[in-house]
Amino acid sequence: MKHLLTWCLALGITFGAMAQDNYSYHGKKITTDNAIPASQLVSKIGNQKSLPAKVEGTVESVCKMAGCWMKVKTTDGQTMRVTFRDYGFFVPKDIVGKNVVFEGTAQTTTTSVSELRHYAEDAKKSKEEIAAITEPEKAVTFVADGVIVKK
């Protein structure tokens, strides 16, 4: 009986500790320590082609097909596309408006028209919106190794 009581107490403490964790982890397990705001990333990368970074921001949109990319707000209404290294993991599709921390590599890239149209299809944009994409896009993008979603 004494062992059963001890076991139940330990189990209760474990579940209590798990209930305190207001994060969900995707990909490589990372921490929130030393994350920079997404609004500072563009100025930090400057003229560099790539930069290892840990970033914190708010999700603006997510791939509606599988959670295979997300867009995070940066500055002045702009967003940054975040993909996941080697499509090794995805994020939940219902995290729009949630705060996230992600770690990996920021890159200055040019996205082709065909890839932009593919992303628009993933986001369930209309045929008219997809057809309106006619120019490649130069922007800072991010390849994440791990993501923390704050619940």
Protein Blocks (a to p, Z undefined) as FASTA:
>chain_A
ZZmmmmmmmmmmmmmmmmmpccdcehjaddfehiacfklmmmmnmmafbdcdddddddfb
dcfknopaccddfeehiacddddehhlaccdfklghiacddddddddddddfklmmmmmm
mnopafklmmmpmbdcdddddddfbdcddZZ
